[in-house]
Amino acid sequence: MDDGTGQGQERLRFTVLGPVRAWRGETALAAGSPQQRALLAALLLRGGRTATAAELVDALWGDEPPHAALAAVRTYASRFRKALGPDADALVSESGGYAIRSTDNRPLDLDHDHAEQYAAEAEKARTAGDLGRARELLDRALDLWDGEPLAGLPGPYAETQRTRLNEWRLSLMETLLELDLELGSHAEAVSELTALTAAHPLRERLRELLMLALYRSGRQAEALAVYTDTRKLLDDELGVDPCASLSELQQRILRADSDLDAPPVVSEGRDASGRGAVRPQQLPATVADFTGRAAFVAELGDQLATAEGSVMAVSALTGIGGVGKTTLAVHVAHAAREHFPDGQLYVDLQGAGHTPSEPEAVLGAFLRSLGIPDSSIPDGLAERSALYRSTLAGRRILALLDNARDAAQVRPLLPGTEGCAALITSRARMIDLAGAHLIDLDVMSPEEALALFTRIVGEERVNSERQAAMAVVGACGFLPLAIRIAASRLAARRTWTVSILARKLADERRRLDELRAGDLAVKATFELGYGQLEPQQARAFRLLGLADGPDISLAAAAAMLDQDIESAEELIESLVDASLLESAAPGRYRFHDLVRLYARDCAERDEHPPSEQGAALSRLLDFYLATAARMYAMERPGDRLVDHMEPTSYPGLEFTDRPEALQWLFGEARCLLACAQQSVTPETLRRAVDLLLLTLDLAESSADSHQYEQANMSLLAAARELGDQRAEARLHTSLTNVHTLAGRLDEADAHAQSAMLLGLATEDAFASSNAPNDRGIIAGIQQRYEDAELYLSQARAAFRDDHNEQSEASALCNLARVHLGTGRVESAIKLAQEGISIYRRLGATRRLANGMYSLGLALTRAGRLNDALQQLTEALVIFQENRQGFWEGMTLLRLGEIELGDGRPAQAAEHAEQALKALRVVGGERWRADTLTLLGRALHAIGHTGRARVCWQEALPIYEQLGSPEGREVQALLSPVHVS
């Protein structure tokens, strides 16, 4: 599409979807008085057709033109022709009238025409099923609007066109929101639809879309309340009932009509946001030397082909570890791809390990790969499973569920609709998986085993030593994984003969393990590969298997091995070549779960001295702790925690800037938390506790808060068992923050009290200063202001004694909120400003946002709403940049309160909806109730009384369960007097 920039920067362009303006290139031209611009608009909107003088007079003045109207029209035209300068020919005079036309034989560059073209192309894309492209084009069209169309122009023509253009824009917005719902972005659409229904209360299509978006977001009661509000409004204002489609939607919601569920979220060629790449293609690569299993390949292929009919095909492969279940499943899945044109999903469920994958987490990953944005993925297994099935409805997708523990783990992951299929591998025979086609996979036949061995090693070497080759595959028990490892080692060693390998396998100590039943056969297979490692390779294999994380970075692995990066990489890559380790991504490595278990067995058996196992894990902990300390110091300059942590003997990473440090933290979150959680010995416990304190940001993010809490609880149990009161004090401090963020204030206060007592008993400056600060925060939230002020004064004094300036600033900002709660607004502002000045002097950007948050609250109470909005808006940007989901949600909540107090309820509702999304994962029920209360107030103010009541009804039991005084306020809001 021509965007008007075709010939340099000197082409004329015009706008009417906002103020009427003219440019030559980037130079604005004088468009003249309002009447002259009204004349220009009348010409521009005629598509190059001539307007007679009479038509222009009528356009500018209607039925009451001035005496010299015709002369005025000519004057306006003459002035504009002069303004056009070298492009004066664009204003054409003919037949006693005027027209504006391009001078270069190209379409006139007018924003209105571009918008029409985008809208037309969007309609074509939608008709063709390319919803993402359609949405992208509508976005472009709507971006061309710049406020009120034909802004400030007089005359009946301008007024008529302004109404038309506003209606057109609203229609395009409705279409855009329809596409959002079709693409599965219903949760994101709620806030915009709420604002639009407030601005256009009688527009029933918007109400209908809002009801559908709420219903698909799991908010059925609110959806029905929208209908109630609409019916009352239409009756009061117009004396009519809702339209048929709106009434029908209400009935379908009441029936929980399954056809209302979210449709497939992606269209051909696009994802849910309209950006490229669509179908999940997650199958691992099939092996080039796949051999045998012809009967099973045919049987499974026939079974998967039935998915094109009216049933959902489920096949489950069962067998011992190493028997080739995954290899066969991946091979069959690739062969069946033509039957599943909408994509293939894959997950390793880690069923053979100690911590199988949780179905809820797997569903989250699947939904994201299917185009569902994080904000639209619900919590809870049942809700995610339902959304997953809805997303797959009408599509043909294959899900390969590898290494499952049992039927219970895979049931929520089954597509459940015709046209889809699931292929499952597991060591457990799934006789309790209803409707599944079960296949027991045995070891290879001797012929198949020899063929596989030959394909890897090469025919020349095998044919010359066929008997030795049969001895090798026989010693491997015809187990495919064992054969593959043995053949790969032989293929990599050109100086070995097959007979040498056969003699090695003849060693009874190895072969007996190989021939034993069950998982021990897999262990014997790995023993073969392990036994061929050089001493340094074997040591690396043993030690790396000790780490509990899902994978490990090259830098962390180097720390475990006590080697430089280059040497460690060479060792680790050699293990990858030996198929004993996998390369998860550039610079990251992971074990298959069974290989990890085997590596640990080897460490127990072979690592000398045995203390080296603990030393390796200690180095890994030191690496994470030292790196986290550098990250913390960059993020919180002036905070003394890094001076109170346990010393480390192994260095960590260096960072060039804060974004790089934060990227490391969130990228390594699962690994470093797993390291902390397994560091429960007397030698490592305190360092593990310090690691959790240094990574507190993980508790405030949405992705890692649960694992962070679990790590704290594990270490707390260990500290109590070991009788380490200092470690226990710090863990209580950490858990105080966890429970406060979740809104569990009584539990938080109990932990803070324990932290204070133990901190004083052990003379730990960190715990004994932070605990009263935390207790002050909690008491302030609970409106126990006298206690809060006492605790925060103690904390401030303790921080001063410790020369901890940043934490002193925190205490000042917390004290500001207490002063605010007791009506001392001016002193609250002063305290917050004092804290902010410390943060600014220290360069503490992240904590500066907390200070701005406190100052924003105080300025709000002082009635300085513009200043408050500025502080909170700046804080919001910082919280978003630092992935602080909790504080992002809380700031949106406060912005909503300001908007509501300043008479802008539609904007308040939009902020409240955004806060609900931000606090959905992290934040807890208390803060959700606060947000629901605000949302109800905003909705009530814009006339959505039924939906407001639903929000309050949802908030009330939360307050009542927590014993919060806000419950009485909500009860008053729900009273008939208020609602009416």
N, C-alpha and C positions, 0 to 999 in steps of 0.2 A: 504493500500500500504506500502511495506517495505521501510523505509526511511534510512536504513543503520545503524541503531543504535541497531540492534537486540541483539547482544551479547556483552554487556558492552560497553566500549569505545575503544576497541582494534581492531576493524575490519578495513580492508583497504577500502578506498574510494577514488574516482578520480573525477576530473572535467575537462571538455573540453569546457564548455560554458562560456569561459573567459580564463584566463591563465591556461595552463595545469599544474595541481598540483596533489600531492598524499599525503594522510594522513593515519596514523594508529591511530584510535581514534581521538583525538584532536591534535596529534603531526604531524607536517608537515615533510614530507620526502624529501630528496634532489633529485630533479628530473633531475638535471644536466644541461648541456649546451642546447642552443636552438635546435641543431641537435638531441641531446638525447631525448629531450621532443617531438620533431617531430616524432621520432621513437615510443615513448610511445603513442602519439595520434593516429598514424596509427594502432597500435595494439588495443587500446581501442575502436576505432570506427568500428572494424570488428566483434563485437558481440561474441567474444570468438573463432572465426575461426582462423586457422593458416595462417599467412602471410609468404610466401616463402622469402628467402633472396633476390631473384631477384625483387620481388614485393616491398620489403622495400627499396632496392637501388633506384628503380624507383620512389618511393614515396618521398624520400629525395632529389634526385638530378635530376630526369627526364632523359633527353636525354644526359646530360653531366656529368656523375658521375666521381668522382676523380679516380686516378689510384688504390688506396687502399680502394675503397668503401666497398667491402665485409668485409674486416678486420675492417673497422670503424663501420659497423653495429654490428659485434660481440663484439667490444669493448664497444659500447653504451649499448648493452644488458647485458654484464657482469657487468658494473658499476651500472646499475639499479637493477640488481639482488642483488648486495651487499647492495644497499640502502634499499631494501625491508627487509633485515635482517631475522628475524624469519619467514617472509612470502615469502621467496625467491621462494618457490614452485609455487607462483602465476604466475611467468614468466615461461612458459612451452617451452621447446625446442623439436621440433619434425619435422621430414622430412626435415631437413635442414633449417627450419624456426622457427618462434616464435609465441606464443599466450599468452594473459593474461586471466586467468580464476580465478574464486573464488575458495578458498581452503576449503570452508565450505558447499559445495553443495547447496549454495543459489545464486541467481542472483548477478552478479557483481554490486557493489555499484557505479554507474556512473551517474552523473547529467543528461547526455544526455538521458539515458535510463529512468530515472524518468520522464523527460519532455515528452518523447514519451508516457509513460503510462498515465500521467495526460491528455495529449491531446486526447488520444484514449478514455478515460473515459468521457472526456468533450463532445466528439462527440456523445457518447452513451446517455448521459444525455440530450443533445440538441434534439436528435432524439426522445427521450421519452417525450419531452415537459418540462423537468425540467431545465428551462433556468438559474435560479439562481445557481443551482448546477454546471451547465456547466461553468458559468462565474467564479465561485469559483475555479474550477479545472484549468481553463486556467490561472487564476491569479497565481496559484501555479507553473504552468509550466514556466511562464514568469519570476517569481521571481528567478528561478534557473540561469538565465543569469547573468553574472558578467562582463559586458563590452564586448569587442571584443572577439568572440570565437577564440580559438587557438591563443591567442594574442602573437605576436612576433615570431611565428614559421616560419622557412624557408621551401622551397620546394614546388613542384607543388601539391602534395597531400594536404598539409595544406591549400594552396590557394584555391583549389577546394572545400574542405570541409568548409572553412571559408565562401565562397560565399553561399554554400548550407545552412549552419546554419543561416546566416544572413537572407536569404530569408525565411527560415522556421519561424524564430522569427517574421518577418514582417507579414507573413501569419497568425500566431497565434494572433498577435495584431489586424489584420483586423477582425478576427473572434470574438475577444473579443469586439471590437467596434460595430460589428453587433449585438452582444448580448445586449450591452448597449442600442442600439436603440430599440431593441425588448422589452426590459424591461422598456422603458420610460425614460431612463437617457440621452436623446438627448442633453439637455442643458450642462450637464457635459462633454459630448463627444466632444463638439465643440472645446475647447481649445486644446485637445490632437490631434484631427484630423487636426487642423490648423498647429500645429508643425510638424506632420508627412508629410503632403502634402508639407510643405516647405523643409523637408529633402529628400523627394522622389517625386519630382514634376511630373514625368512622370507616376506615378502609378495611373491609372484611377479608380481603385476600391476605393482607399482612397478619391479621389475627389468625387466620387459618394456618399460615406457615409457622407462626409462633407456637400454636398448639402442637403441630407435628414435631417441631424441633424439641420442644419440652418433652413430649412423649418419648421420642427416640433417645433422649438423654436420661431416661429413667425417672422423669418428674411428672408422673401421670396426674397427680392431684392438681399440680399447678396448671397443667394443660386443660383440665376440665374447668378449673377456676377461670381461665381466660374466656371460655365459652360463656360462663355465667356472667362475667363482667360485660362481655360484648352484648349479650341479650338484653341486659338491663340498660346499657347505654343506648342501644338502638331504640328501645321502647321509650326511654325518657326523651331522647332527642328527636326521633323521627316517627315514633309510633308504629314501628315495623318490627317484624321478627328477623332473626339472622337468615342469611341466604341458605338455600338447600344444601350446598356443598359443606358449609360450616356445620349445619345441624347433622349432616350425615357423618362428618368427621367425629363429632362428639359421640355419636352412637357407636362408631367403630372403636373409639378409644375405650368406651365402657365395656365393649365386648372383648377387648384386648385382641383385636383383629390382627392376625399374624402378617397380613399383607401390609400393615403399617410399619413393620420393622424396617430397619435401615436396609436399603437395597445394596447390591454390590457396589463397593466404594470406588472402583476405578473403571474407566472406560477404555476402549481400545486405544493404546498408545499414550495414555496419560496416567498420572497418579492423582491422589485426592486433592493435591494443591495445584494441579494443572501443570506440574513440571514433569517433563520427560518420563522415562522408564517406568514400566508398569508391572508386568507380570513377574511374580517372584520366580527366579530360576536358581534355586538353592541347592540342587543336587550336587554332591561331591563328584569329582571327575571319576568316570569309570576307568578301571584298569585296562591298559591296552592288551595285556596278556591273559584276559579272562579265559578260563578253560573249563570245559565239561559242563556238568549240571544241566544238560540239554532237556531232560524230562521236567526238571523243576522250572526252567525258564519258560517252557511251553505251558506248563500248568498255571504258573503265575500270570503269564501274558494273557491267557484266555480269561482268567479271573478278572484282571484289570479291564479288559475290553468290555466286560459286562456293565461297567460304570456308564457307558454311553446309553444304556437302556434306562429302565425306570427304577433301578436300585443303586444304593451306595455300596461299592465293593470294599470289603475289608479282608486283608490277608495277613496272617501272622506267622512268621518264621521262627521256629524254636530250635535251639541246639546249644551245645556247650560253647564256651568262649573260644574263639579262634577257629571255629568250624567253617567260617566264611559267610555268615548270615548277612553282614553288611555289604560285602562285595557282591553277593548274589542280588540283594535287594537293589543296590544302586544300578547294577547292570540291567536288571529288569525294568526299573523305573525309567532309565534312559531310553530303553527300547519302546516303552509305552508312551513316550512324551506326545506323540501325535494324537493320542486319545484325550490329552489334557492340555488343550491349547491355551488355557488361561493361567498356567503356571504350575510349578512344583515347589512344595515347601519341604524343608528338611530340618531335623533337630536331633542331636545326640542327647538322649534323656538321662544318660549317666546312671542307668539302673543298676549296674554292677558295682558301683562305688558306695561309700558310706553316706553320701548326700545326693540322692537322686534329684533331678531337676523338678522343681515344683510346677505342676500344670499351669498355675496362674501366671508364673513368670514366662513360661513357654508361650502361652496364649498372647501375652503382651508383645513378645517378639514377633509372633506370627501376624498379629493385627497391624503392627508397625510396617512389616514387610508388605502387607496388603494395602497400604496407603492410609491407614487410620492414624491421624495425628495423636501425639501423646495425650493432649488435653481431652480427647474424646474417648480414651480407653478407660473404662470404669474399673473400680476396685472390686475385688471379690471374684472367686472362681466361677460361680454360676453366671454372673453378669458378663464376664469376659467370654465364657463359652457360648452364651446366647448371642452376643454380638458377632463372634466368630462364625457361628452357623448362619446368621443373617447375612454376613458379608459374603459368604460363599454361595448363598442361594442364587441359582440361575447361572452359576459358573461351573467350569469343569477343571478341577484342580486335584492334583495328587499330593498327599501328605505322606512323607516317609518318616516314620517315627522310629528312630534307631535306638537300640540298646535300652529297651523299656524294662522297668522293674517288674510291673505286674499290670493286670487289666485295669485296676483302679487308677493308675497313673495315666493311661491312654484314653480312657472313656471321654473325658472332657475335650480331648484333642481331635476326636473323630468329626469329620465334616458334617455328616448327618443328612445330606441332601443328594438326590440323584444327580448323576453326572460327575460326582466326585469319588475319590477312593482313598483308602489309607493302607499303607504297607508298613507292617510292624516287624521289628526284630527284637528278640528277647531270649534270655536264658531260661525263663520260666514259661512253661506251656500254658497258654491262656485258654483253658477250657471254660472259664467263666466269662469270656468275652462273647456275648450273644451275637450270633450271625456271622462270626468270623470264620474264614476258610483257613484251617490250621494245617501247617506243614512242618513236619519234624525233619530237620536237616541233619543228616549223618555225615560222617567223614567221607572223603572222596574214595572212589574205587581205585585200586592200584593203577589201572590204566590212566584214569583222569589225573591222579597224583603225579605220575611220571610225565604225562603231557605238560602239566603246569611247570614242573621242575625243568623240563627241556626248553620250554619257551623262554624261561628266564635266563638259564645258564647258556643255552645255545646247543644246537643239534650236534655240532662237531665234537664238543667235549663229552656229551652224554653218550653218543653212539659208540665212541671208543671205549667207554666204561659202563656199559648198560647194566651189568650186574651190580656194580658199585652204586649206580644211581638208584636201582631198585632197593638196595640196602638203605640208602639215605632216606627215601620216602617212607620205607617201612619203619625205620627208626623214628621218623617223625609221626608215626601213628596215622599217616595219611591225612593229617590235620592241615588244612590249607594255609593257615597263618604260619605254622611251623615250617612248612615246605617253602613258603615265600621268603621267610627270613633266612633259612639255610641257603637257598638258591641265590639270594641277593648277596649274601656274604661271599659265596663262592664266585659269583660273577664279578665281584669287585676285586678279587685276588687272582690275577691271571697266572700266578706262579703255583697256585694250588691245583691239585688234581681232584677228581671226584673221589678217588680212593682215600685221599687224605681226609676229606670231609667225612667219609664213611667210617674211617677208623676213629675219628674224634667222637662220632655218634655212638660208636660201639662201646665207649666208656660207660660202664654200667651205672655209675653214679648219676649220669645225666639221663641215660635212656630209661631207667626205671621211673624216674619222674615223668618222662615223656609219655610213657605208656599207661600211667595211672589214669583212672577215670575222673571225670568232672573237671573242675577248674585247674587242678594240678597239671593237667595236660597242657594248658595254656602256659602255666609257669615254666614247664619244661621247655616249651617252645622258646620262650624269652631267654631261658638259660643258655640256649644255643647261641643266640645273638650276643648275649652278655659275655659269654665265655670267650668270644673272639675279639673283645675290645682290648685295646692297649690299656695299661694301668691308669693313665690319666683320664682316658675316656670313661673307664669303669667307675672311677671315683666321681667324675662329674655326673654320671648316670645315677649313682647312689644318692649323692647329696641333693641334687635338684629334685628328686622325688620326695624329699622330706617336706617341702613347702606345701601349704594347704591351699594356696590361691588357685583360681581357675586357670591361670596361666602365669607366666613370669617374663619380665622384660630382660633384655640382654644386660642392662646395667645391674639389675637386682641379682641376676644369675652370676655375674662376675663377682659380686660381693659374697655370695654363698661359697663360691669356689676359691675366693681369695686370689683372684687373678686380674690382670688388666683386661680391658675390653677386647682387644684384638685376640689375645690368647684364649679368652673364654669363648669368643665367637667361633674360633676355629674348632674348639672341642665340641661345642654344642651343635654346630653344623654337621660334624662327623656323626653325631648321634642321630640327627635328622636323616642323614644318608643311610644309616643302619635301620631306619624305621622304628627306632626306639623312642623317638621324640618327634613331635609335629611342629611345623612352623605355622603358627596361628596367623601371623601377620608380620610384615617387616619388623625385625627387632623384638618379636614376641614369640614365646614357645610354650607348648603345653604337652602333657602326657595324656595318652589314652588312659582311662581309669584303671584298667587291669595292669597296664605297664607300670603305672605309678605304684600300685600295691606291690608289684614284683620288685621294683626299685627299692622300696622300703624294706622288703624282706632281705634283699641283698645288703642293704646298709646294716641291718641288725646282724647279719652273718659275717660280713666281710670288712666292715669299716674298723680300722685299727689306727690309733686307739679308739675305743667306743665313744670317748668324749668328743671326737671330731663331729659327730652328728649334732650335738648340742652347740658346738662352736660354729658350725655352718649356719644353723638357725639364728644364733646370736649375731653373726655378721649380717644376715639378712635383716634382722630387727634393727641393728645399728644403721644400716643403709637407709631404711625407711625413716627412722627417727631423725637422723642427721639431715636428710633431705626435707622432711616435714618441718624441721626447725628453721631451715633457711626460708622455706615458703612462708612460715608463720611470721618470721621477722620482717619479711618484705611486706606482708599484708597488714601487720600490726606493729609498726615501728614504735618503740617506747614501751612495749609490753614486756614485763619482766619474766614471763613464764619460761622463756628460753634460758634464762639464767638459773631457774630453779629445777630444771630437768636433770635426769641422770646423765652422767657423762657417757660418751660413745667412743669406741676405739676404731670404728671404721667410717670413712668419710661418705658423704652423700653427694648428690648432684648439685651443680651450680646453675642458677637461673639468670637470664639476662633482663627479664622484666616480670611484672606481676602476672600478666596474662599467661605467660609460659609456666609460671609456678602453679597457677590455678588449674591449668590444663593438665599438668602432671598429677595434681591432687585428685581430680575427678576421674582421670584416666586410670589411676592406680588404686582407686578406692576399694574395690573388692579384694584386691591382693593384699594391701596393707592392713585392712581390717581382719582378714583371715590370718595374717601373720601375728597381729596383736592377740587374736583370740586363742592361738595355739601356744602363746608364750606365757605359760603358767608356772614355770619353775621359779624357785627362789631367786635364781640368778637373772631371770629375764622379766619378772613380773612388773617391777617398777618402770622399766623402760617401756614395756607395752602400755602401761597406764599413761605414761607421758605421751606416747604416740597418739592415743585417743584424745588427749587434751589438745594436742597441737592440730588435730584434724577435726575440731569441733564443727567446722563449716559443713562437714558431711551430714551432721545432724540437722542442719538448717536447709539442706537441699532436699529435693523430692525423690531423688533416685536412690540414695544410700542411707536414709534415716533409719530404716528398720534394721539393717545389718549393723549399723553403728550402735544401736541400742542393745542388740543381742551380744555384741562384743563386750560392751560394758558389763552386762549381767554375768557373762562367763568369767570375766576377770574379777568381778566383785566376789563371786563364789570362791575363786581361787585365793583371793586376798584373805578372806575370812578363814579359809582352811589353813593357810600358812601363818595366820596371826599377824599379818603385816598391816598395822593400823595406818601407817602413812599412805600406803597404796590405797587402802580402803577409803581414807578421807578424800583423796583425789577422785576416786571413782564416784563417791557420793556427790562430789561437785559436778562431775560430768553428767551424772544421771539427773541431777537437779535441772540442768539445762534441757535434757531430753524430755523430761516430764513437763517442764514449763512450756516448751514449744508445743507439746501435745495438748496443753490445756488441762493437764492432770495436776492441779495446783496443790492439793493436799499431799499427794505422793511426792511432789517436788519439794514441798516444805519439809517433809520428813527426811528426805535425803540431805537437804541443806542443813538441817539441824544436826544430823549425824556428822556431816562434813565439818561443821563448826566445832563440835566437841572433840572429834578426833584430830582435827587440825591443831587445835590448842594443845591437846595432850601430846602430840608428836612435835610440836613447835615447827609446823610446816607453814611457812609464810604464805605460800600460794593458797592452800585450803583455808587457812584461818582468815585471810583477807577477802577471798572470793565468796565464801559462804555467807557472811552478813550482807554482802551486796546482793546475792541471789535471794536471800530471805526478804530483803527490802523490796526487791522487784515483786516477789510473790505477794507480800503483804499489801503493796500498793494496788495490785490487780484486784485483790480481795477487799479493797477499800478499808483496810486496817491501817489507816494513815499514821497514827501515832507510833505503832510498831515499825512501820516502814521507815519513818524518819529516823528512829533510833538505830535501826540496823544500818541504814545507808550512811549515817554519820560515823558509825563504827568502821564501816568499810572504807570510807574516805580517809579516816585517820590511819588505818592499817595500810592502805595503798601509799599514803605519803611516807610512812615509816619505811616502806619497802622501795621507795623511789620509783614507784610504778605509775608514771604519768598518764599513760593511756587508760589504765583501769580507773585512775582517779577521775579522768574525764567521763568515763562510763558512769561512775557513781554520781557525778554532778548531774548528768542527763537524767539518770533514774530519779534523783532527788527532785529534779524539775517537775517530773510527772506527779510526784507526791504533793508538791506545793500546788500544782494545778488542781489536784483532787480536793484540796482544802481551801480553794478559792484564792490563793495567793498568786494571781496570774502574773503580775509584774516580776515578782521574784522568780517565778518559774521561767519566764523568758530570760532573765539575767543568768540563771544557773545553766540553762541550755546553751546560751551564747558563750558562757565561760568554758563549758565542755567543748564546744565546737572550736573555739580558738586554740585549745590544746591540741585537738585532733589536727587542725590545719598546720600548726607549728611543727608537729611531728611528721606530717605527711601521711597520716593514717587514713587513706581514702575510704577503705571499706567501713571502718568504724565511724568515719565522718557522717556516713549516711544514717547511722543510728542517732547521732546527735541532731541531724537535720529533722529526723522523724520526731524527736522529742520537741524541738523548737516549733515544728509545724503544728503539733498539738496545742502548744501554749499560745501561739499566734492565732489559732482558730478560736480558742476561748476568749482571746482579747478582741475578737471581731476584726482582726486584720487579715481578712480572708485571702486577698491577693498575695500578701507576703507568705501566708501559710501554704497556699497552692504552689508557690515557687519553691519553697523548702522541700515539700513532699514530692514534687515532681522531680527535682534533682536527686533526691534520695532514691526514688523509684528507679531511675536510670542506673544508679550505682548498684542497687540490689540486683537488678536484672543482669548487669554485666558480670556480677560475681556469683550468679546462679543461686542466690539466696531466696528460694521459693517461699519460705515462711514470711520473711520480711517484705518481699514483693507483695504477697497477699495482704499483709497488715497495712501496708502503705496504700494500696488500692482501696481498702476498707475506709481509711481515714479520708482519702480524697473523695470518696462517695459521700461521707458524712458532711464534708464541706459543701459539696454540690447541692445536697439536699437542704442544708441550712441556708444556702444562698438562693433558694428558689429554683433550682434546676433539677427536678426529680428525674427526668429522663436520663440525664448524664449520670446522676447518682445510681440509678438502676444499672446502667452499663458498667460502672466501676464495681458495683457489688457483684455482678455476674462474673467479671474478670477475677475478683478476689476469691470467689467460690472455686473457680478453676485452679488458681494458684495454691489454695489451701487444701485442695482435695486430697493430696498425698501426704503432705506434711502440715502440721498445725493442730490437729485434734478437733474434737467436737466443740470445745468451748468457743474457739474462734469462728468455727462454722456457724454456731448459733448467733454470735454477734453479727455476722455477715447476713444471715437469713433475716434477722430483725431489721437491719438497715434496708435490705432489698424489699421487705414487706412495706416499710414506711414509704420508700420511693414509689413502689407500685400503687400503693393506696393514694399517693398524691397525684398520680396521673390517671386515677380512676379505675385501676385494675384491682378492685377491692377483693374480689374472690381469690385471685392469685395471691394477693397480699396476705389474706387470712391463712392460706395454705402454708406460706413461709413461716408465719408466726406459730402455727400449730406444730410445725416441724421443730422450731427452735425451743418451744416451751418445755417439752420433756427433757431436753438436754440440760437446760438451766435447772430444772427441778432435780434431776439426778445429781448434778454437781452442787446443789444447794446454793446456787448463785442468786444474789438479790435481783439480778436482771429479770428473773422469772416473774416477779410481781409486775414489772413494767409491761412484759409481754401479755400477761393476763389482762391488764388494763386495755391493751391494744385490741385484744380479742373480745372485749365486752361489747354487747349489742349497741351501746350508746356510741362507742368510738367507731365501730365498723359502719354504722349507718351514716 
